[in-house]
Amino acid sequence: MNPDIKKLMKNFESKTKSKKERYNEFLYYCFMSFDKKVKSKSSGKSKNKYSIMRDNTLKYLIANEQAITAELTK
C-alpha cells in the first residue's frame, strides 16, 4: 500500500461504526487533505503536482475499496 495512504489512515479518526460510512469519510478526508495542500501553494507547478497526486490517490482508493475498508476496520 502507498506510504501516503498509510499516513492518512494513521491520522484518520472516525466515530461511525458502518464500514461504508467510514470508507466514505476517509475518501472525503483524503480529498480535503490534498485540497488544503493545493490551496496553500502559490506556484502553479506545485498546485498541479498536488492536484495530480490527489487524483491518483482517489483513483487508487476507489479501485481498491475492499482492501481500504478492511484496513480501516482494523
C-alpha positions in Angstrom: 0.0 0.0 0.0 1.1 3.5 -0.7 3.0 5.2 2.2 1.0 8.4 1.7 -2.2 6.4 2.2 -0.8 4.7 5.3 0.0 8.2 6.8 -3.5 9.4 6.0 -5.0 6.3 7.6 -2.9 6.8 10.7 -4.2 10.3 11.2 -7.8 9.5 10.3 -10.4 9.2 13.0 -14.0 8.2 12.5 -16.8 7.8 15.0 -19.0 5.8 12.7 -19.3 2.0 13.0 -20.5 1.3 9.5 -17.8 0.2 7.1 -19.2 2.0 4.1 -19.7 5.3 6.1 -16.1 5.0 7.4 -14.8 4.4 3.9 -16.7 7.4 2.6 -15.5 9.6 5.4 -11.9 8.5 4.6 -12.3 9.5 0.9 -13.5 12.9 2.0 -10.7 13.2 4.5 -8.1 12.4 1.8 -9.7 14.8 -0.7 -9.7 17.6 1.9 -6.1 16.9 3.0 -4.8 17.2 -0.6 -7.1 20.2 -1.2 -5.5 22.1 1.7 -2.1 21.5 0.2 -3.2 22.7 -3.2 -4.8 25.8 -1.8 -1.7 26.6 0.3 0.7 26.6 -2.7 1.2 29.8 -4.7 3.1 28.2 -7.5 1.1 26.8 -10.4 3.6 23.9 -10.7 3.2 22.9 -7.1 -0.6 23.2 -7.3 -0.6 20.9 -10.4 1.7 18.4 -8.6 -0.7 18.1 -5.6 -3.8 18.0 -7.9 -2.3 15.1 -9.8 -1.3 13.3 -6.6 -4.8 13.9 -5.2 -6.5 12.5 -8.3 -4.2 9.4 -8.4 -4.7 8.7 -4.8 -8.5 8.9 -5.1 -8.5 6.7 -8.1 -6.4 4.1 -6.2 -8.8 4.3 -3.1 -11.8 3.8 -5.3 -10.2 0.9 -7.2 -9.2 -0.8 -4.0 -12.3 -0.1 -1.9 -12.4 -3.6 -0.3 -8.7 -3.5 0.8 -9.0 0.0 2.1 -12.2 -0.8 4.0 -10.6 -3.8 5.6 -7.6 -1.7 6.6 -9.8 1.0 8.1 -11.8 -1.5 10.3 -8.7 -2.9 12.0 
